[in-house]
Amino acid sequence: MRSRNENGRYRQKRGEAQAGNLEKKYGSDFGVRSDMKLETLRRQTDGESLTPMLKEQHVKNLKE
């Protein structure tokens, strides 16, 4: 689980994190190459943070 910063909110994942590692950790499939960096994935999704992307994946998985 991600740590929290001083004001109690979850800190942002670093942009260097690879999509494949995040997919394994959170059980998601972003539909991109596993070596893609998170910062590139964010740019492709209009700057969306990791949390909304994971929630979207969770909803997709529930529908299947």
N, C-alpha and C positions, 0 to 999 in steps of 0.2 A: 504494500500500500504506500502511496506517496505521503511524504511528510507534509506538515503544515508550516506555513510561514508565521511571522510574528503576530499577524492579525487574525490567525485562526483559519484562514483559507488554505486550500491545497495549493502547493506551489506548482508552477508550470513545469511540464516535462521539458527537458532540453531538446532543442531542435536537432541535435545530433543523433537522437535515438532512432533506431531503424524500425521500419514498419513491421518487419517479420518478428522482431523481439516483442513488440507491443501486441501483435496478434496472438503470439503464444501466451503471453502473460495474461491477457484479458479475454482470450477465447473468441476473438473477433476475426473477421476477414474483410479487409478494406478493399480488396480487389486490385491491389497494386503489387509490384515486385517487392520481395522481402527485404531487399537492400536499399529501398527508398528511404530517405531521411524524413523524419517527422516534419521538419520545416518545409520540405517540398510538398508533402501531403497536405499540410495546412494551406499552402499557397493554392493548391488545386481545389481546395474546398472553401475558398474565399476567406481564409484566415480563421476558420473555425477551430476552436480548441479541442483537445482530446476528449473531454467529457461528453459533449454533444455527439461526437462521432461514435463513441462507444454506446451511448443510449440509442442512437439510430440503428446500430448493428444489433443491439439486444431486441429491439422491436421487430426487426426483420426476422431474426431467429425465432421469435415467438410465433410469427405468422406462418412459418414453414412447418 
